[in-house]
Amino acid sequence: MATPKQAVKKASKKGGSSRSAKAGLIFPVGRVGSMLRRGQYARRIGASGAVYMAAVLEYLTAELLELSVKAASQQTKKTKRLTPRTVTLAVRHDDDLGALLRNVTLSRGGVMPSLNRALGDPLESTCRHA
């Protein structure tokens, strides 16, 4: 039977686990924490601040990817590639992400397809002349 000291020694030989693994996240908590400290956004940054920020970033990324995949599958059934255009369409169609990213311009993303009401309906104008 192992003594308590031997049990501690065996447990320490297993190796450490990252803060990302402990929090159940994919995004790197340590890297986010060092970026928060390096950016000097506040004088003091707690240990849980990096975990919270990594969780928020992971959630937003997952939401954006999910919506982009849906937008890409609606455009064409065979597409296997996400383009900036599909990401832009996904963001603009979603209310929450659209409000969050309303001032963001994605390179090669294009604009939302719409027709200005002042110009009128092109089909309606051709019918009048005929």
Secondary structure by P-SEA (a helix, b strand, c coil): cccaaaaaaaaaacccccccccccccccaaaaaaaaaaaccccccccaaaaaaaaaaaaaaaaaaaaaaaaaaaaccccccccaaaaaaaaaacaaaaaaacccccccccccbbbbcccccaaaaaaaac
